[in-house]
């Protein structure tokens, strides 16, 4: 059955065929081809935190204050939100793979320009467009991951890939140790080289990404079902050769009406009329993780320098430890999201990190912390917080219909991050600049309260998505329409 535009109502087994595949080298290709973008993001975002103390020192080549560093972090987040919305829409129109190349190009150009910054306004501008590129990648990457990884592995793989952010952060911190050493590199040059490293890694990502296929789910929805069939047949053939296993027959099929695109208005209607509880859940999860992570990550360097007299050259060591703890959480706890379940694990991570963050604030204002015991509190807190934050992306990419997936990720990321991610760095930056331990502790309490709200929302509205196909969790809009018309 077809319409004037050549679109048809089709019945396909493609989702079931992808979900029944055993783990293989093909899936490792997806992990490395897409996960590298999160490593880049981690390197980029935390690089400002690594070099923030140096940027505020005389002789850095740019006159900028701690408060302006926080503002630059917020501007980066604004760019990421806008980039996610714009490129999220384009990703649903033109496909995951094509947009991944465009967004990476925006990132590369803006990061190279950041290294040439000479005034705060130019630094702000470069950070904005770097955020645009990275934000655009979020929607394409998370939707592609979930559409290509089998359902029984989806939770742990999503968390591990999102956690790769912290591998980039740790690597950037260790590189900064050398680059901020004025005995090795001049004070006005080291931080510029630090940003250029992201450009080099970005070009390396392009080489791997060429081999990642377009999502077959996106292809058959957009009228390219023959191409989708060919893609899946190629994947099945490769998996069979790699594993030596005969593939089981798919047990389910789905009927969908193909379409070219879906509007933001329809996304909003689907989110807030059809799935209002899920929408509240996603907003709460994104708000909590965005406020906490952007506030602490962007301002950690200045916080250590101002309150614990940590030398700017030593800040990267602290960052590396903080980042590795944040990576360890998703890697070690990820399998529990596929076994114990999403609801228990997400709520536990959010509420647990809220309690630990409250304790950190109390110890901070009481003066009972050294730089290393303060770091220890952050390590334990963010072991759980980073796992919950990664699960926020997993949640929004699972629980809405396939036609809306990329833009839904972009929408909730943008709304939640605009509210929490923009306010966090500015607020913490001002609190640190004031020199008041009580105000900094207040910042920790605010972060704890927002994370607690995310944990409560998960207990109230969380979806048991572990092991279920994407189409079972949220019936495609086109399938709903087709069923209602029959």
C-alpha positions in Angstrom: 0.0 0.0 0.0 1.5 3.4 -1.0 0.7 7.1 -1.3 1.5 9.8 -3.8 4.9 10.4 -2.3 5.9 6.8 -2.7 5.6 6.0 1.0 4.0 2.8 1.9 2.5 0.8 4.9 5.0 -2.1 5.4 5.4 -5.0 7.7 8.9 -5.7 8.8 10.9 -7.9 11.1 14.0 -5.6 11.2 13.7 -4.6 14.9 13.4 -8.3 15.9 16.3 -9.3 13.6 18.6 -6.7 15.2 17.6 -7.6 18.7 18.2 -11.3 18.3 21.8 -10.9 17.2 24.6 -12.3 19.4 27.4 -9.9 20.5 30.1 -9.6 17.8 32.8 -7.4 16.4 30.1 -5.4 14.6 28.8 -4.3 17.9 32.3 -3.3 19.1 32.5 -1.2 15.9 29.4 0.7 17.0 30.8 1.1 20.5 34.1 2.6 19.3 32.7 4.4 16.3 30.1 6.3 18.3 31.6 6.2 21.8 34.6 8.2 20.7 32.4 11.3 20.4 31.6 11.1 24.1 35.4 10.8 24.8 35.8 14.0 22.7 33.0 15.7 24.7 34.7 14.8 28.0 38.0 16.1 26.8 36.4 19.3 25.6 34.2 20.1 28.5 36.6 19.3 31.2 39.5 21.0 29.4 38.1 24.4 30.6 38.1 23.1 34.1 41.7 21.7 33.7 43.1 25.1 32.5 40.7 27.4 34.2 43.2 28.4 37.0 45.9 29.1 34.4 43.5 31.2 32.3 42.8 33.5 35.3 46.6 34.1 35.9 48.6 37.0 34.6 50.6 36.1 31.5 48.0 33.6 30.2 47.4 35.5 27.0 43.8 36.2 27.9 42.5 38.3 30.7 39.5 36.4 32.2 38.2 35.9 35.8 36.8 32.9 37.7 33.3 34.3 37.2 33.8 34.6 33.5 35.1 31.0 33.3 31.7 30.0 34.8 29.9 32.2 32.3 31.9 30.5 29.5 30.7 27.2 30.8 27.1 28.3 30.7 27.5 29.7 27.2 28.9 26.4 26.1 25.8 24.7 27.5 23.5 27.1 25.7 25.2 26.2 22.4 24.8 22.5 23.2 21.1 22.9 23.9 20.5 24.9 20.6 22.7 22.4 18.7 20.8 19.5 20.1 17.4 21.0 19.0 18.5 22.0 15.5 20.6 19.0 14.7 18.1 16.7 16.5 15.4 17.7 14.0 17.8 17.3 11.1 18.9 13.9 12.3 15.3 12.7 12.2 14.9 14.2 8.7 18.2 13.2 7.0 19.5 10.3 9.1 21.9 9.6 11.9 25.2 9.0 10.0 25.1 12.1 7.8 24.5 14.5 10.7 27.3 12.9 12.8 29.8 14.1 10.1 28.3 17.6 10.1 28.2 18.1 13.8 31.8 16.8 14.2 32.9 19.3 11.6 31.3 22.2 13.6 33.1 20.9 16.7 36.5 20.7 15.0 36.3 24.3 13.6 35.1 25.8 16.8 37.7 24.0 19.0 40.5 25.1 16.7 39.3 28.7 17.0 39.1 28.4 20.8 42.9 27.8 20.9 43.3 31.2 19.2 41.2 33.1 21.8 42.6 36.5 22.8 39.6 38.2 24.6 36.8 36.9 26.7 34.2 37.7 24.1 36.0 35.6 21.5 36.4 32.8 24.0 32.7 32.9 24.6 31.9 32.8 20.9 34.1 29.8 20.3 32.7 27.9 23.3 29.2 28.6 22.0 29.8 26.9 18.6 31.8 24.1 20.2 28.7 23.4 22.3 26.6 23.5 19.1 28.6 20.8 17.5 28.7 18.6 20.6 25.0 19.1 21.4 24.2 18.0 17.8 26.1 14.8 18.3 24.0 13.8 21.4 20.8 13.1 19.5 22.4 11.2 16.6 24.7 9.1 18.8 22.2 8.0 21.4 19.5 7.2 18.9 21.9 5.3 16.7 23.3 3.3 19.6 19.9 2.2 20.9 18.7 1.3 17.4 21.7 -0.9 16.6 22.5 -2.6 19.9 20.4 -5.7 20.9 17.9 -5.1 23.7 19.5 -7.4 26.2 22.7 -5.5 26.1 21.3 -2.0 25.6 21.5 -0.7 29.2 25.1 -1.6 29.9 26.3 -0.5 26.5 24.6 2.8 26.7 26.0 3.5 30.1 29.5 2.4 29.1 29.5 4.7 26.0 28.1 7.7 27.8 30.6 7.0 30.6 33.3 7.3 28.0 33.0 11.0 28.5 35.1 10.5 31.6 37.8 8.7 29.8 38.3 11.8 27.7 38.1 13.9 30.8 40.8 11.9 32.5 43.0 11.9 29.4 42.7 15.6 29.0 43.6 16.1 32.7 46.8 14.1 32.4 47.8 15.9 29.2 47.2 19.2 31.0 49.7 18.2 33.6 52.4 18.5 31.0 50.9 21.4 29.1 50.4 23.5 32.2 54.0 23.0 33.4 55.7 26.3 32.6 59.1 24.6 32.6 58.0 22.7 29.6 55.5 25.0 27.8 55.0 28.7 28.0 52.1 29.9 30.2 50.3 31.5 27.2 50.8 28.5 25.0 50.1 25.3 27.0 46.3 25.8 27.3 46.0 26.6 23.6 47.7 23.3 22.7 45.3 21.5 25.1 42.4 22.6 22.9 44.1 21.7 19.7 44.5 18.1 21.0 40.7 17.8 20.7 41.0 18.7 17.0 43.5 16.0 16.3 41.3 13.4 18.1 38.3 14.6 16.2 39.9 13.8 12.9 40.7 10.3 14.1 37.1 9.8 15.0 36.1 10.4 11.3 38.2 7.4 10.2 36.3 5.0 12.5 32.9 6.5 11.9 33.0 5.9 8.2 32.3 2.2 8.8 29.2 2.7 11.0 26.0 2.0 9.0 22.9 4.1 8.9 20.2 2.9 11.3 18.0 0.4 9.6 15.1 1.5 11.8 15.5 5.0 10.5 15.7 3.8 6.9 12.5 1.8 6.8 10.5 4.5 8.6 11.6 7.0 5.9 10.6 5.0 2.9 14.0 3.3 2.3 13.0 -0.2 3.3 15.0 -1.9 0.5 18.1 -0.2 1.8 17.2 -1.1 5.3 16.9 -4.8 4.3 20.2 -4.7 2.5 21.9 -3.1 5.6 20.5 -5.7 8.0 21.4 -8.6 5.7 25.0 -7.3 5.6 25.0 -7.0 9.4 23.6 -10.5 9.8 26.1 -11.9 7.3 29.0 -10.2 9.2 27.8 -11.4 12.6 27.4 -15.0 11.3 30.9 -15.0 9.9 32.4 -13.5 13.1 30.6 -15.7 15.6 30.2 -18.9 13.6 26.6 -19.2 15.0 23.4 -19.8 13.1 21.0 -17.0 13.7 17.6 -17.8 15.3 14.4 -16.9 13.3 13.0 -13.5 14.4 9.8 -14.0 16.5 8.1 -10.6 15.9 7.2 -8.2 13.2 5.7 -4.8 13.1 3.5 -2.8 10.7 4.4 0.8 10.1 3.3 3.6 7.8 6.4 5.3 6.3 6.8 9.0 6.6 9.4 11.7 5.7 9.6 13.7 8.9 7.8 14.6 12.2 7.4 18.1 13.5 8.4 19.5 16.8 4.8 20.2 17.5 3.9 16.6 17.1 6.9 15.6 19.3 5.5 17.9 22.0 2.0 16.4 21.7 3.3 12.9 21.9 5.5 13.7 24.9 3.0 15.7 26.9 -0.3 14.2 25.9 0.5 10.6 25.2 3.4 10.2 27.7 3.1 13.0 30.3 4.6 10.9 33.1 7.5 9.9 31.0 8.1 13.5 30.1 8.2 14.6 33.7 10.6 11.8 34.4 13.0 12.8 31.7 12.9 16.5 32.6 13.7 15.6 36.3 16.6 13.3 35.4 18.2 15.8 32.9 17.7 18.8 35.2 19.5 17.0 38.1 22.5 15.7 36.2 22.9 18.9 34.1 23.0 21.2 37.1 25.4 19.1 39.2 27.8 18.0 36.5 28.2 21.3 34.7 28.6 23.2 38.0 31.3 21.0 39.5 33.1 20.1 36.3 33.5 23.7 34.9 34.4 25.2 38.3 36.4 22.5 40.0 39.7 24.0 39.1 38.9 27.5 40.5 37.2 25.9 43.6 40.4 23.9 44.4 42.6 27.0 43.9 40.4 29.4 45.9 39.6 27.3 48.9 42.4 24.8 49.1 45.3 26.8 47.6 45.9 24.0 45.0 48.4 25.2 42.4 47.1 25.5 38.9 49.7 23.0 37.6 48.4 20.4 40.1 44.7 20.8 39.3 44.8 18.3 36.4 45.8 15.5 38.9 42.7 16.1 40.9 40.6 16.2 37.7 42.0 12.9 36.5 41.1 11.1 39.7 37.6 12.7 39.7 37.1 11.7 36.1 38.3 8.1 36.5 35.9 7.7 39.5 33.1 9.0 37.3 34.1 6.5 34.5 34.2 3.6 37.0 30.6 4.0 38.0 28.9 3.3 34.6 31.5 0.6 33.8 31.1 -1.4 37.0 27.4 -0.8 37.7 26.1 -0.9 34.1 25.3 -4.6 33.9 22.9 -4.2 36.9 20.7 -1.9 34.8 20.0 -5.0 32.6 19.6 -7.4 35.5 18.4 -5.7 38.7 16.6 -3.2 36.5 16.4 0.5 35.4 14.0 1.7 38.1 15.9 0.4 41.1 19.4 1.4 39.8 18.5 4.9 38.6 16.6 5.9 41.7 19.4 4.5 43.9 22.1 6.4 42.0 20.3 9.7 42.1 19.2 9.5 45.8 22.6 8.1 46.9 24.5 10.9 45.2 22.1 13.5 46.7 22.9 12.2 50.2 26.6 12.1 49.6 26.5 15.7 48.2 24.7 16.9 51.2 27.4 15.4 53.4 30.1 17.1 51.3 28.4 20.5 51.8 28.3 20.0 55.6 31.9 19.0 55.8 32.9 21.9 53.5 31.3 24.6 55.5 32.5 23.0 58.7 36.1 23.4 57.6 36.8 19.7 58.1 38.1 19.0 54.6 41.6 19.1 53.0 42.0 19.2 49.3 42.4 15.4 49.2 39.5 14.5 51.6 37.3 16.9 49.6 38.3 15.1 46.4 37.5 11.8 48.1 34.0 13.0 48.8 33.6 14.0 45.2 35.0 10.6 44.0 32.4 8.6 46.0 29.5 11.0 45.1 30.2 11.0 41.4 30.8 7.3 41.2 27.0 7.1 41.6 26.1 10.4 40.1 27.8 9.7 36.8 26.0 6.4 36.5 22.7 8.1 37.1 23.6 10.8 34.6 24.4 8.2 31.9 21.1 6.5 32.6 19.2 9.8 31.9 20.3 9.5 28.2 19.5 5.8 28.2 16.0 6.6 29.6 14.9 9.2 27.1 16.3 7.3 24.1 14.3 4.2 25.1 10.8 5.4 26.2 9.5 7.4 23.3 8.4 6.2 19.8 11.1 5.5 17.2 10.0 8.3 14.9 10.6 10.9 17.7 13.8 9.4 19.2 16.5 11.8 18.0 14.4 14.9 18.5 13.1 13.6 21.9 16.6 13.2 23.1 17.4 16.7 21.9 14.3 18.2 23.4 14.7 16.8 26.9 18.4 17.4 26.9 17.9 21.0 25.8 15.1 21.8 28.2 16.7 20.1 31.2 20.2 21.3 30.5 19.1 24.9 29.7 17.4 25.0 33.1 20.1 23.2 35.1 23.3 23.3 33.0 23.3 27.0 32.4 22.5 28.0 35.9 24.9 25.6 37.6 28.3 27.0 36.3 27.2 30.6 36.7 25.9 30.1 40.2 29.0 28.1 41.4 31.3 30.5 39.7 29.8 33.4 41.6 29.8 31.5 44.9 33.5 30.6 44.5 34.3 34.2 43.5 32.7 35.4 46.7 35.2 33.5 48.8 32.3 32.3 51.1 32.4 28.6 52.2 28.8 28.9 53.2 27.7 30.0 49.7 29.7 27.2 48.1 28.1 24.7 50.5 24.7 26.1 49.5 25.5 25.3 45.9 26.1 21.7 47.0 22.8 21.6 48.8 21.0 22.9 45.8 22.6 20.2 43.6 21.6 17.6 46.2 18.0 18.7 46.2 17.7 18.6 42.4 19.3 15.2 42.2 16.9 13.9 44.9 14.0 15.1 42.8 15.3 13.1 39.9 15.5 10.0 42.1 11.9 10.5 43.4 10.7 11.0 39.8 12.3 7.7 38.8 10.5 5.9 41.7 7.2 7.4 40.7 7.4 7.3 36.9 10.3 5.0 36.0 9.8 2.4 33.2 11.0 -1.2 33.4 12.7 -1.2 30.1 15.4 -3.9 30.7 15.5 -6.6 28.1 12.5 -5.2 26.1 12.6 -4.2 22.5 12.3 -0.4 21.8 9.0 -1.0 19.9 7.6 -2.8 22.9 8.5 0.0 25.3 6.9 2.6 23.1 4.8 1.6 20.1 5.8 3.6 17.0 3.5 6.4 16.0 3.1 5.1 12.5 2.2 1.7 13.9 -0.4 3.3 16.2 -1.9 5.1 13.2 -1.9 2.1 11.1 -3.6 0.0 13.7 -6.3 2.7 14.4 -7.1 2.9 10.7 -7.6 -0.8 10.3 
